[in-house]
């Protein structure tokens, strides 16, 4: 039995089937991915009334935006005969993608092996393992994130029946958001009576900012599309790893192949401490349990609201929940610096469109 959402409304249709194969299909998984709410968050910045928009992606199957990419990549791989039943799925991930492929892969009957830097949060490792997937920790001495990618590639070359999603270079990643997240945002912004002036999102693989940007600019060619990265570690600006940061899931030591910086607007920078404070504030003041990258994206969007004018409709995403960060600095007191934006922001409430 599978429940489906009818497009353009909240009607749910229940389909009964006696076909066992239907319980291991991408079509069934698609009912658990996407269709997330868009939040209109009301706040004050230095006393001035403001609002911005954010997709609440923790309502996907495993609780993150990466479910969209994983589901789309697997669907395309089946359609193109790149992935066979029972093949081993192998990927390098800093967390959310690994969790998504672990869950969706197991739902489709695949064993899963994830290479991941060993400094990621305990919760990420535990969640991947909870789905029956294997986690291969990679130390800084072994190359960290770059090493994780290399080790995944080496394993695939040495073994048969291995499928590599290659999230950082696979254009299906971009298509997932160009065909899903972006059109959803356009419909939901229309429900709010708004046209998006800009979109901003942290760059992990880059699929979200490239895909959503493609969809938004197809409808509104003048819409701005901004990549975001930690000010502590400006990888996009330098082209390689610089410094360290605590915003897990973005700025993974290199510029992903799917990212075309020439096609994007100016890079937005956010300090990791500021992002932590903002994520804490969203939870404590609005009850929105979000991760550190969501705090960063909120601040990036707030910067653009001030730059474009207080009435500009700026959109971002809240990629995941705070549940993967309980052992990190997100759940500790964070020092406040004079140059942080969070202390200037007071959250007043939010509306939502599903």
Secondary structure per residue as TSV (DSSP state, phi and psi in degrees):
chain	resnum	aa	ss	phi	psi
A	1	X	-	360.0	129.6
A	2	X	E	-129.7	139.6
A	3	X	E	-100.9	133.0
A	4	X	E	-123.4	150.6
A	5	X	E	-97.8	128.7
A	6	X	-	-76.3	135.4
A	7	X	T	-64.9	141.0
A	8	X	T	82.4	8.0
A	9	X	S	-163.0	-172.4
A	10	X	-	-108.4	14.7
A	11	X	-	-71.2	134.2
A	12	X	E	-112.5	133.8
A	13	X	E	-113.7	128.8
A	14	X	E	-101.1	125.4
A	15	X	E	-110.8	125.5
A	16	X	-	-98.6	134.4
A	17	X	-	-143.5	146.9
A	18	X	-	-106.0	6.7
A	19	X	-	-84.1	111.9
A	20	X	G	-60.3	-31.3
A	21	X	G	-62.6	-28.8
A	22	X	G	-65.6	-21.8
A	23	X	G	-80.5	-6.2
A	24	X	G	-127.7	52.7
A	25	X	-	-121.9	150.2
A	26	X	H	-62.5	-34.8
A	27	X	H	-58.6	-39.2
A	28	X	H	-66.3	-41.3
A	29	X	H	-66.3	-32.9
A	30	X	H	-60.8	-23.2
A	31	X	T	-71.6	-15.5
A	32	X	T	-104.8	3.2
A	33	X	S	-125.0	133.5
A	34	X	S	86.6	-173.7
A	35	X	-	66.2	28.4
A	36	X	-	-79.0	157.3
A	37	X	-	-69.0	152.5
A	38	X	E	-106.1	126.0
A	39	X	E	-96.6	137.6
A	40	X	E	-104.4	105.7
A	41	X	E	-97.4	123.9
A	42	X	E	-97.3	132.2
A	43	X	E	-153.0	170.9
A	44	X	E	-120.1	135.9
A	45	X	E	-119.5	115.3
A	46	X	T	51.9	39.1
A	47	X	T	86.2	-7.9
A	48	X	E	-93.6	133.4
A	49	X	E	-67.4	131.5
A	50	X	E	-141.0	167.4
A	51	X	E	-154.1	149.6
A	52	X	E	-141.7	172.1
A	53	X	E	-123.6	139.9
A	54	X	E	-144.9	131.8
A	55	X	E	-76.6	128.6
A	56	X	E	-94.0	84.3
A	57	X	G	-80.7	-5.7
A	58	X	G	-68.1	-7.0
A	59	X	G	-90.6	10.2
A	60	X	S	-77.5	175.8
A	61	X	T	-53.1	-50.9
A	62	X	T	-103.9	6.5
A	63	X	S	95.1	19.8
A	64	X	B	-150.4	164.4
A	65	X	T	-63.8	-21.7
A	66	X	H	-67.4	-17.8
A	67	X	H	-59.7	-34.9
A	68	X	H	-61.7	-50.1
A	69	X	H	-64.5	-46.0
A	70	X	H	-61.1	-44.4
A	71	X	H	-64.5	-41.7
A	72	X	H	-69.3	-43.1
A	73	X	H	-61.4	-43.5
A	74	X	H	-65.4	-40.2
A	75	X	H	-62.1	-45.2
A	76	X	H	-66.6	-37.8
A	77	X	H	-63.9	-40.4
A	78	X	H	-63.0	-46.1
A	79	X	H	-63.1	-30.1
A	80	X	T	-100.7	11.2
A	81	X	T	57.5	31.3
A	82	X	-	-88.5	-18.8
A	83	X	S	-128.1	122.1
A	84	X	-	-103.3	159.5
A	85	X	T	-58.3	127.6
A	86	X	T	86.6	-4.4
A	87	X	-	-63.3	152.1
A	88	X	E	-82.3	126.4
A	89	X	E	-92.7	125.2
A	90	X	E	-127.1	127.4
A	91	X	E	-148.1	153.4
A	92	X	E	-97.3	134.9
A	93	X	-	-153.9	151.1
A	94	X	S	-94.0	1.5
A	95	X	S	151.6	-74.8
A	96	X	H	-63.1	-39.7
A	97	X	H	-65.3	-41.0
A	98	X	H	-60.5	-41.5
A	99	X	H	-64.5	-43.7
A	100	X	H	-62.9	-47.9
A	101	X	H	-68.5	-32.9
A	102	X	H	-61.3	-48.1
A	103	X	H	-72.4	-51.5
A	104	X	H	-67.7	-37.8
A	105	X	H	-62.6	-45.5
A	106	X	H	-66.0	-37.5
A	107	X	H	-60.8	-29.0
A	108	X	T	-95.3	3.8
A	109	X	T	89.2	18.4
A	110	X	-	-103.0	139.7
A	111	X	-	-70.8	151.9
A	112	X	E	-135.3	137.7
A	113	X	E	-129.5	123.7
A	114	X	E	-118.8	125.7
A	115	X	E	-94.4	128.1
A	116	X	E	-146.5	135.5
A	117	X	E	-52.8	141.0
A	118	X	T	-80.2	3.8
A	119	X	T	-100.6	6.4
A	120	X	S	-71.6	163.2
A	121	X	-	-62.9	150.1
A	122	X	H	-56.2	-37.7
A	123	X	H	-62.8	-38.0
A	124	X	H	-61.2	-48.2
A	125	X	H	-61.5	-45.8
A	126	X	H	-63.4	-39.2
A	127	X	H	-66.7	-44.5
A	128	X	H	-59.5	-46.0
A	129	X	H	-65.8	-30.7
A	130	X	H	-64.5	-23.5
A	131	X	T	-88.5	7.3
A	132	X	T	83.7	11.1
A	133	X	-	-89.0	159.4
A	134	X	E	-95.8	135.9
A	135	X	E	-111.0	126.1
A	136	X	E	-108.0	105.1
A	137	X	E	-72.1	140.4
A	138	X	E	-123.1	122.0
A	139	X	-	-80.3	167.4
A	140	X	T	-61.9	-37.1
A	141	X	T	-64.8	-27.5
A	142	X	T	-86.0	-0.3
A	143	X	T	114.8	-0.9
A	144	X	H	58.8	-128.9
A	145	X	H	-73.0	-41.4
A	146	X	H	-60.5	-40.4
A	147	X	H	-63.3	-36.3
A	148	X	H	-61.4	-44.1
A	149	X	H	-63.4	-44.6
A	150	X	H	-64.1	-41.4
A	151	X	H	-66.8	-36.7
A	152	X	H	-63.3	-42.8
A	153	X	H	-64.4	-43.2
A	154	X	H	-62.2	-41.8
A	155	X	H	-62.5	-42.0
A	156	X	H	-64.4	-38.8
A	157	X	H	-67.8	-28.6
A	158	X	H	-91.1	-6.4
A	159	X	S	-133.7	152.6
A	160	X	S	-93.2	163.3
A	161	X	S	54.4	47.7
A	162	X	E	-117.5	131.6
A	163	X	E	-111.5	123.9
A	164	X	E	-103.8	112.7
A	165	X	-	-63.7	-31.3
A	166	X	-	50.4	59.9
A	167	X	T	-57.4	-28.8
A	168	X	T	-79.6	-15.0
A	169	X	T	-127.6	-4.1
A	170	X	-	-83.3	116.9
A	171	X	H	-67.5	-14.9
A	172	X	H	-62.8	-27.5
A	173	X	H	-59.3	-47.4
A	174	X	H	-65.9	-43.6
A	175	X	H	-61.9	-32.4
A	176	X	H	-56.3	-38.3
A	177	X	I	-90.2	-30.0
A	178	X	I	-67.7	-32.5
A	179	X	I	-97.3	-16.8
A	180	X	I	-120.1	-73.5
A	181	X	I	-58.5	-47.0
A	182	X	H	-60.5	-54.2
A	183	X	H	-58.9	-35.7
A	184	X	H	-60.4	-45.5
A	185	X	H	-60.0	-42.9
A	186	X	H	-61.5	-44.0
A	187	X	H	-64.9	-41.5
A	188	X	H	-72.8	-35.4
A	189	X	H	-64.8	-37.9
A	190	X	H	-61.7	-39.0
A	191	X	H	-63.2	-31.4
A	192	X	T	-83.8	-3.1
A	193	X	T	74.2	31.1
A	194	X	-	-126.7	155.4
A	195	X	-	-115.6	131.5
A	196	X	-	-68.8	125.3
A	197	X	S	-87.4	-29.6
A	198	X	E	-159.0	154.8
A	199	X	E	-129.6	140.0
A	200	X	E	-140.2	140.2
A	201	X	E	-157.1	144.7
A	202	X	E	-62.8	145.7
A	203	X	-	-100.1	110.2
A	204	X	S	-99.7	-77.4
A	205	X	S	-87.6	-26.6
A	206	X	S	94.7	-5.6
A	207	X	H	-62.1	-38.8
A	208	X	H	-65.9	-51.8
A	209	X	H	-67.0	-37.1
A	210	X	H	-71.8	-43.5
A	211	X	H	-71.6	-48.5
A	212	X	H	-62.9	-41.4
A	213	X	H	-58.4	-40.7
A	214	X	H	-61.6	-44.6
A	215	X	H	-68.2	-42.8
A	216	X	H	-67.3	-40.0
A	217	X	H	-74.1	-24.0
A	218	X	H	-65.1	-33.5
A	219	X	H	-89.9	-37.9
A	220	X	-	-133.2	89.0
A	221	X	T	-56.1	-23.5
A	222	X	T	-90.7	0.2
A	223	X	-	-63.6	137.6
A	224	X	E	-89.9	146.2
A	225	X	E	-131.6	115.8
A	226	X	E	-118.1	128.9
A	227	X	E	-80.7	151.4
A	228	X	E	-125.3	143.6
A	229	X	E	-145.6	164.7
A	230	X	E	-69.0	135.4
A	231	X	T	-64.3	-26.0
A	232	X	T	-68.1	-25.2
A	233	X	S	-144.4	77.8
A	234	X	-	-78.3	70.9
A	235	X	H	-64.0	-42.0
A	236	X	H	-63.8	-34.6
A	237	X	H	-75.0	-32.2
A	238	X	H	-102.8	-23.9
A	239	X	S	88.2	-0.8
A	240	X	S	-154.6	172.5
A	241	X	-	-64.4	129.9
A	242	X	-	-136.7	123.1
A	243	X	S	68.8	-168.5
A	244	X	-	-131.5	157.2
A	245	X	-	-152.1	170.2
A	246	X	-	-116.8	14.7
A	247	X	-	-93.3	84.0
A	248	X	T	-62.1	137.0
A	249	X	T	104.9	-12.7
A	250	X	S	-128.7	164.5
A	251	X	-	52.7	60.4
A	252	X	-	-89.2	51.8
A	253	X	S	79.7	-10.0
A	254	X	S	-155.4	165.2
A	255	X	-	-88.7	117.3
A	256	X	-	-62.0	149.6
A	257	X	T	-64.6	-27.8
A	258	X	T	-75.7	-11.2
A	259	X	-	-87.0	123.1
A	260	X	-	-111.4	93.1
A	261	X	G	-62.5	-28.1
A	262	X	G	-65.8	-26.5
A	263	X	G	-87.8	-4.5
A	264	X	S	-109.3	164.4
A	265	X	E	-85.9	-171.5
A	266	X	E	-58.4	144.3
A	267	X	E	-69.3	136.6
A	268	X	E	-104.2	135.3
A	269	X	E	-112.0	141.5
A	270	X	E	-139.2	132.7
A	271	X	-	-70.2	141.0
A	272	X	H	-63.5	-36.2
A	273	X	H	-63.5	-39.3
A	274	X	H	-63.6	-41.5
A	275	X	H	-62.8	-40.7
A	276	X	H	-61.9	-46.6
A	277	X	H	-61.0	-39.2
A	278	X	H	-70.0	-40.2
A	279	X	H	-63.3	-40.4
A	280	X	H	-62.0	-40.9
A	281	X	H	-67.2	-39.6
A	282	X	H	-61.5	-37.0
A	283	X	H	-73.0	-47.5
A	284	X	H	-73.6	-32.2
A	285	X	H	-99.4	-29.7
A	286	X	H	-118.8	-5.3
A	287	X	-	71.6	19.5
A	288	X	-	-93.7	105.2
A	289	X	-	-82.4	93.2
A	290	X	-	-121.6	162.0
A	291	X	-	-85.4	179.5
A	292	X	H	-64.6	-38.8
A	293	X	H	-64.7	-27.2
A	294	X	H	-67.7	-40.4
A	295	X	H	-61.0	-41.4
A	296	X	H	-62.6	-45.6
A	297	X	H	-64.6	-38.3
A	298	X	H	-59.0	-48.0
A	299	X	H	-65.1	-37.4
A	300	X	H	-62.3	-43.4
A	301	X	H	-65.3	-40.3
A	302	X	H	-63.6	-37.9
A	303	X	H	-60.2	-42.6
A	304	X	H	-69.5	-34.9
A	305	X	H	-58.4	-44.6
A	306	X	H	-66.9	-37.6
A	307	X	H	-70.2	-40.3
A	308	X	H	-89.2	-11.8
A	309	X	-	114.2	143.2
A	310	X	T	-57.1	-22.9
A	311	X	T	-95.6	-0.8
A	312	X	-	-65.8	137.1
A	313	X	-	-91.4	101.9
A	314	X	E	-107.5	134.5
A	315	X	E	-116.5	145.6
A	316	X	E	-145.8	-170.1
A	317	X	E	-128.8	147.2
A	318	X	E	-102.0	98.3
A	319	X	-	-64.0	-33.4
A	320	X	B	-157.4	-175.7
A	321	X	-	-97.2	175.7
A	322	X	G	-80.4	-3.6
A	323	X	G	-68.0	-21.2
A	324	X	G	-89.6	5.0
A	325	X	G	-125.7	16.0
A	326	X	T	-65.5	-23.6
A	327	X	T	-98.2	8.5
A	328	X	S	-108.5	-175.5
A	329	X	G	-66.3	-12.3
A	330	X	G	-59.6	-29.9
A	331	X	G	-104.2	25.0
A	332	X	S	-127.9	161.9
A	333	X	-	-68.1	132.4
A	334	X	-	-111.5	128.2
A	335	X	-	-60.9	145.6
A	336	X	-	-101.7	131.4
A	337	X	-	-107.5	155.1
A	338	X	T	-63.7	-28.8
A	339	X	T	-90.1	6.7
A	340	X	-	-78.6	149.1
A	341	X	S	-88.2	-31.7
A	342	X	G	-52.3	-43.3
A	343	X	G	-61.7	-17.3
A	344	X	G	-89.2	-2.6
A	345	X	E	-110.5	133.0
A	346	X	E	-119.5	122.7
A	347	X	E	-86.4	131.5
A	348	X	E	-106.5	-23.6
A	349	X	E	152.1	-175.4
A	350	X	E	-153.9	157.0
A	351	X	E	-115.5	164.3
A	352	X	E	-144.0	144.5
A	353	X	E	-124.7	126.6
A	354	X	-	-92.7	360.0
